[in-house]
């Protein structure tokens, strides 16, 4: 996972390589989403964990 060069999108890249003695092939899949949409999705769907300054779990 990385940021796009303009720092406006989160990018996930998958690289697959197949190699045999006779030839090598590869393919790269790139998925991206605007950071604002990614942040909204994480907040709506991610697991929330809250701790305070003394290390106690929040409620």
Backbone as CSV, one residue per row, in Angstrom:
resi,resn,N_x,N_y,N_z,CA_x,CA_y,CA_z,C_x,C_y,C_z
1,UNK,0.859,-1.160,0.000,0.000,0.000,0.000,0.909,1.228,0.000
2,UNK,0.510,2.244,-0.741,1.319,3.456,-0.865,0.407,4.637,-1.174
3,UNK,1.005,5.811,-1.183,0.302,7.017,-1.617,0.650,7.291,-3.068
4,UNK,-0.285,7.850,-3.797,-0.004,8.259,-5.169,1.010,9.398,-5.148
5,UNK,1.612,9.679,-6.287,2.636,10.726,-6.349,2.092,12.098,-5.967
6,UNK,0.796,12.335,-6.199,0.209,13.621,-5.807,-0.320,13.599,-4.365
7,UNK,-0.174,12.445,-3.695,-0.573,12.250,-2.293,-2.072,12.439,-2.065
8,UNK,-2.867,12.186,-3.086,-4.316,12.337,-2.960,-5.057,11.006,-2.963
9,UNK,-4.344,9.909,-3.259,-4.991,8.598,-3.345,-4.157,7.548,-2.619
10,UNK,-4.859,6.571,-2.048,-4.206,5.393,-1.489,-4.172,4.356,-2.605
11,UNK,-3.023,3.727,-2.795,-2.844,2.793,-3.901,-2.421,1.426,-3.356
12,UNK,-3.103,0.392,-3.805,-2.752,-0.981,-3.469,-2.290,-1.647,-4.753
13,UNK,-1.091,-2.202,-4.724,-0.516,-2.824,-5.918,-0.261,-4.302,-5.641
14,UNK,-0.730,-5.143,-6.552,-0.462,-6.581,-6.480,0.388,-6.950,-7.693
15,UNK,1.446,-7.681,-7.438,2.378,-8.082,-8.484,2.429,-9.604,-8.509
16,UNK,2.218,-10.176,-9.666,2.261,-11.627,-9.814,3.278,-11.957,-10.901
17,UNK,4.160,-12.891,-10.580,5.185,-13.291,-11.535,5.130,-14.797,-11.731
18,UNK,5.201,-15.217,-12.969,5.274,-16.636,-13.307,6.574,-16.848,-14.061
19,UNK,7.315,-17.802,-13.589,8.611,-18.052,-14.208,8.745,-19.529,-14.543
20,UNK,9.267,-19.772,-15.707,9.635,-21.130,-16.102,10.968,-21.022,-16.831
21,UNK,11.668,-22.119,-16.990,12.972,-22.036,-17.672,12.896,-21.402,-19.057
22,UNK,11.756,-21.527,-19.723,11.618,-20.987,-21.071,11.213,-19.530,-21.139
23,UNK,10.551,-19.027,-20.110,10.115,-17.635,-20.159,9.657,-17.167,-18.781
24,UNK,9.591,-15.883,-18.636,9.070,-15.282,-17.413,8.000,-14.271,-17.781
25,UNK,6.912,-14.286,-17.053,5.831,-13.336,-17.302,5.434,-12.692,-15.986
26,UNK,4.973,-11.468,-16.057,4.490,-10.793,-14.853,3.309,-9.908,-15.193
27,UNK,2.514,-9.622,-14.191,1.387,-8.702,-14.337,1.260,-7.930,-13.028
28,UNK,0.883,-6.673,-13.138,0.723,-5.825,-11.957,-0.691,-5.255,-11.957
29,UNK,-1.393,-5.435,-10.838,-2.738,-4.885,-10.657,-2.631,-3.715,-9.703
30,UNK,-3.207,-2.597,-10.057,-3.148,-1.395,-9.226,-4.565,-0.898,-8.963
31,UNK,-4.915,-0.789,-7.694,-6.225,-0.277,-7.282,-5.976,1.000,-6.495
32,UNK,-6.800,2.035,-6.709,-6.609,3.267,-5.948,-7.953,3.866,-5.566
33,UNK,-7.935,4.652,-4.499,-9.136,5.311,-3.998,-8.705,6.645,-3.390
34,UNK,-9.519,7.697,-3.539,-9.172,8.973,-2.909,-9.028,8.805,-1.390
35,UNK,-8.069,9.475,-0.810,-7.817,9.372,0.628,-9.062,9.704,1.436
36,UNK,-9.829,10.702,1.022,-11.026,11.072,1.785,-12.034,9.921,1.824
37,UNK,-12.233,9.225,0.702,-13.162,8.090,0.677,-12.623,6.923,1.495
38,UNK,-11.325,6.692,1.414,-10.692,5.619,2.185,-10.846,5.877,3.682
39,UNK,-10.626,7.115,4.103,-10.765,7.483,5.516,-12.202,7.298,5.979
40,UNK,-13.163,7.732,5.182,-14.575,7.563,5.543,-14.933,6.087,5.659
41,UNK,-14.429,5.263,4.748,-14.720,3.835,4.788,-14.124,3.202,6.043
42,UNK,-12.880,3.538,6.359,-12.226,2.990,7.560,-13.024,3.356,8.802
43,UNK,-13.443,4.607,8.910,-14.182,5.046,10.096,-15.545,4.367,10.188
44,UNK,-16.189,4.100,9.065,-17.507,3.464,9.069,-17.428,1.947,9.254
45,UNK,-16.345,1.321,8.781,-16.276,-0.139,8.754,-15.158,-0.751,9.590
46,UNK,-14.215,0.065,10.014,-13.076,-0.458,10.756,-13.396,-0.726,12.216
47,UNK,-12.495,-1.422,12.875,-12.638,-1.722,14.298,-12.106,-0.548,15.112
48,UNK,-12.931,-0.026,16.001,-12.562,1.114,16.831,-11.894,0.628,18.108
49,UNK,-10.768,1.223,18.452,-10.071,0.922,19.701,-9.750,2.252,20.357
50,UNK,-10.136,2.409,21.612,-9.907,3.653,22.338,-9.068,3.351,23.569
51,UNK,-8.011,4.122,23.793,-7.199,4.028,24.999,-6.979,5.431,25.521
52,UNK,-6.773,5.548,26.819,-6.480,6.869,27.363,-4.985,6.986,27.646
53,UNK,-4.566,8.135,28.167,-3.148,8.405,28.393,-2.527,7.477,29.428
54,UNK,-3.353,6.787,30.199,-2.836,5.865,31.206,-2.938,4.416,30.745
55,UNK,-3.243,4.220,29.474,-3.280,2.888,28.902,-4.527,2.090,29.214
56,UNK,-5.530,2.721,29.760,-6.781,2.021,30.074,-7.679,1.996,28.846
57,UNK,-8.367,0.880,28.641,-9.323,0.833,27.524,-10.445,1.836,27.731
58,UNK,-10.900,2.437,26.655,-12.014,3.383,26.727,-13.347,2.669,26.696
59,UNK,-14.379,3.438,26.876,-15.723,2.856,26.825,-16.500,3.464,25.685
